[in-house]
């Protein structure tokens, strides 16, 4: 299996949404995302205007993605198709996102469910300074290496 990573293109948006709605944890339907203002057109516009998203692909099939909010210093999303988990794809995608975040910010942050596998995954990658946001979510931070 040969997985390559690259900068996302606006034409990848439908596949990005397919990955996002395939997950077992932190599931959101397209309608739930739409209600939050996360639409295909909004994401495509962000990708066209900023270096803010990366995809992992096997041949032409997108199997994972990561996305940042560059102005806010936020790792906004990192998801991999369930059948591709455990192969280091998420780690590679988060690394690409971190590289871009740390070009512009000393501290990057993210929010996730405190009981999720994602929370443990991010902490294994050096994210910490855990702060409770509410009963279910935490904020994690990571500092740029000197």
N, C-alpha and C positions, 0 to 999 in steps of 0.2 A: 504494500500500500504506500503510495507516494502522495503525501499531502504537502501542498505548497501554500505559502501565505503571500498576500499582496494587499496593496491599498484597495479599498472598496471603490466601486464605481456606482453611479446612479442606477445603472442597469442591473445591479445586484440586489436592489431593494426588495423585490418580490421574494428572492431566495433568502434574504436576511430575515424577512418576516416569517417565512416557512420554518427556519431554524428556531426563531424566537417562540413560535407557537407549538413547537414539538417537544418542549422541555417537560420534565416531570416535576421539578420544583420551580417555584416562582412563576407559575403559568399565568399568562394573560392571553385572552383571545384578541383577535384583531379589533373587535368591537370595544373591548375594555381599553385597549391601547388608544383607540380613536377617541374615546371619552376623556382620556388623559392628554389629548393633543398630539399623540404620537401616531402620525399617519404616514403612509408610503410617500406622499408628496413632501411632507415636512422632512423626513429622513433623506430623501433624494436631494432636496435643496441643501441640506446641511452637508452632505457628501460632496456636492458640486462646489460649495463655497469654501470648505475647510478640509484640511487633512485631519479627519476625525474618525475614520472607520477602516477596519481591516477585515479581510476574510481569509478563511482556510478552505482550500478546495482540493478535491481529489478529481483529477481531470478537470472537467468543467462544473462538477457538482459542488456547490458550496455546502460545507459541513460544519462551519462555525464562523463566528464573527465577534469582534470587539468594537466598542464605540466609546468615544469620549465627548464631553462637553468642554471644548478647549478653553473657552473664556472663563469657565468656572473651576477648572482644574479637577474635574470629576470623571472618574471611570464610570460611565453611564451604563454599559452593558458588556457582558462577555458570556456567550452561549455556544454550546456545541451540541450537535445532534446526539441524542442518547446513545445510538449505536456506535458512535465514535469517541465516547468518553473514555478516559483512562489512557490515552495515547500521547499525552503531552500537548495536544492541540490548544487547549484552553490556556495553558502556561505560555505557549508561544504568542498567542493573541494578546494576552494581558501584557507581556513584555513589550510588544510593539506599541500598545497604548501607553504604557508607562514611559517609554522613550520619548514619545511626543509630548506627554504631559510635563515631563521634567525639563523640557527645553524652555518652558514658559512659567513653570511654577516650582517652588521649593517643596511644597506639600501637595500631594494629590489625595483625593478622598473618594469614597464610595459609600453607598448604603445598601444593606442587604438584610435578609431575615436572619436573626441571631441563631436560630436553630438549624439553619440550612447547611448542606454540604458546601455550598459556595463560601459561607463564612469561614469554615475551616480551611478551605482551599486558599482563600486570600491570605489568611493568617500564616499559612505555610509559605507563602510567597513574600512574607515580610511586612504585610499590612498589619497595623496594630493601633494603639492608642484608642481602644474600643470605647465608644460612648453610646449609651442607650438612648434611642430616639423616642421610642414608645414601648408598649408591651411586647412587640414582636420584632422590631427592627433596630439595627445598630449602624453606627457610622464608624468606618475604619479609615485610617490615614496611612500614608507611606511618604517618607521623606526622601528627597533626592540625595543620592550618594555624593559625597564630596570628592 
